[in-house]
Amino acid sequence: MDKETYRFIHPAGIESFSFRFSGRALQWLCGTTRDDDGREICGFVLFGDLLARMAPVAGEGKGFRRPLTLSAGQAQYSEEQLSAQWNMGRKRIRNMLETLADLGLVATRRSRVASFMTFPCLLGWGTAESGRIPNNPFISEQREK
């Protein structure tokens, strides 16, 4: 993957979101960080990129060698993939995900097989097909397909 051409992704197919952010979380989201080449990236852009990976309805994760069956509101991720796409080291990605978890923005579960996250700050979302979907952000075990 060419790190220079990656475009941050935005949630698609979702008409609305409802969030609850703490003051500290909002402060982080409004702040910026720099990638390995010194380019500034807004916290909202990084969070939006993670949110775009979320399954709006239950189904299998896509784009992974070992996809998981995800519940609505969960996202499969790879620190290695995020590192390559965001042009940041894996340790920095791991630290950032820990910060996001401490702020209540994400909850992660890592394993040797696959990693996934939920979004505890997300109250729900709306789609044209399904209407309003409430979020159940509690982490549960996932199974490989």
C-alpha positions in Angstrom: 0.0 0.0 0.0 1.3 3.5 -0.9 1.2 5.6 2.3 1.3 8.8 0.2 -2.0 8.0 -1.6 -4.2 6.7 1.3 -7.4 8.8 1.7 -9.1 8.7 5.1 -12.4 6.9 4.7 -15.7 8.3 5.9 -18.7 6.4 7.1 -21.0 5.5 4.2 -24.6 4.4 4.1 -25.4 6.0 7.4 -27.6 9.0 7.5 -27.1 10.0 11.2 -25.1 9.3 14.3 -25.9 10.0 18.0 -22.8 10.4 20.3 -22.1 11.1 23.9 -18.6 12.6 24.3 -16.8 13.5 27.6 -15.1 16.9 27.7 -11.7 15.2 27.5 -12.8 13.1 24.5 -14.0 16.1 22.7 -10.8 17.9 23.4 -8.8 15.0 21.9 -11.1 14.8 18.8 -10.6 18.5 18.2 -6.9 18.3 18.5 -4.3 17.1 16.0 -1.5 14.7 15.8 1.3 14.2 13.2 2.1 11.2 11.0 5.6 9.9 10.5 6.2 12.5 7.8 5.1 15.4 10.0 1.7 16.0 8.4 -1.0 17.1 10.8 -4.1 15.0 11.1 -7.2 16.0 13.1 -8.5 13.6 15.8 -12.0 13.7 14.2 -10.5 12.4 10.9 -8.8 9.5 12.6 -12.0 8.7 14.6 -14.1 9.0 11.5 -11.8 6.6 9.7 -12.2 4.0 12.5 -16.0 4.6 12.5 -16.2 4.0 8.8 -14.9 0.5 9.4 -17.9 -0.2 11.7 -20.5 -2.8 10.6 -23.9 -0.9 10.5 -25.6 -4.3 10.5 -24.5 -7.7 11.6 -22.3 -9.6 9.1 -18.8 -10.7 8.2 -15.9 -8.3 8.3 -14.4 -7.6 4.9 -10.8 -7.1 3.7 -9.1 -9.4 6.2 -7.4 -12.8 5.8 -9.4 -14.0 8.8 -12.7 -12.2 8.8 -14.9 -12.2 11.9 -18.6 -12.3 12.1 -19.4 -8.9 13.5 -22.4 -7.6 15.4 -23.8 -4.3 14.4 -21.6 -1.5 15.8 -18.4 -3.6 15.8 -15.4 -3.1 13.5 -12.5 -5.5 12.8 -9.1 -3.8 12.6 -5.5 -4.5 12.3 -2.8 -2.4 13.9 -0.5 -3.2 11.0 -3.1 -2.0 8.5 -3.8 1.2 10.4 0.0 1.8 10.7 0.4 1.5 6.9 -2.7 3.6 6.1 -2.1 6.3 8.6 1.7 6.4 8.1 2.4 5.9 11.9 4.3 3.2 13.7 2.5 0.2 15.2 3.5 1.2 18.8 2.0 4.7 18.2 -1.2 3.2 16.8 -1.5 0.9 19.8 -0.9 3.9 22.2 -3.5 5.9 20.3 -6.1 3.1 20.5 -5.4 2.8 24.3 -5.9 6.6 24.6 -9.2 6.3 22.7 -10.3 3.5 25.0 -9.3 5.5 28.1 -11.5 8.4 26.7 -14.4 6.1 26.2 -14.4 6.5 22.4 -13.6 2.9 21.6 -13.3 -0.5 23.4 -10.9 -3.0 21.8 -10.3 -6.7 22.0 -7.0 -8.0 20.5 -6.1 -11.6 19.9 -3.6 -13.5 17.8 -6.5 -14.4 15.4 -8.1 -11.0 14.9 -8.9 -7.7 16.6 -12.2 -5.8 16.8 -13.6 -2.7 18.5 -16.8 -1.2 19.6 -17.8 2.4 20.1 -19.1 3.0 23.6 -19.6 6.8 22.9 -22.0 5.9 20.0 -25.6 5.9 21.2 -27.0 4.8 17.8 -27.1 5.5 14.1 -29.7 5.7 11.3 -29.8 4.2 7.9 -32.3 4.5 5.0 -32.9 0.8 5.0 -33.1 -0.1 8.7 -34.1 3.2 10.3 -32.7 4.0 13.8 -30.4 1.3 15.2 -29.4 1.6 18.9 -25.8 0.7 19.8 -25.0 -2.1 22.2 -21.3 -1.3 22.8 -20.5 -4.2 25.1 -17.6 -6.3 23.8 -18.5 -9.9 23.2 -16.4 -12.8 21.9 -16.3 -13.2 18.1 -15.8 -16.3 16.0 -13.8 -16.8 12.9 -15.8 -17.7 9.8 
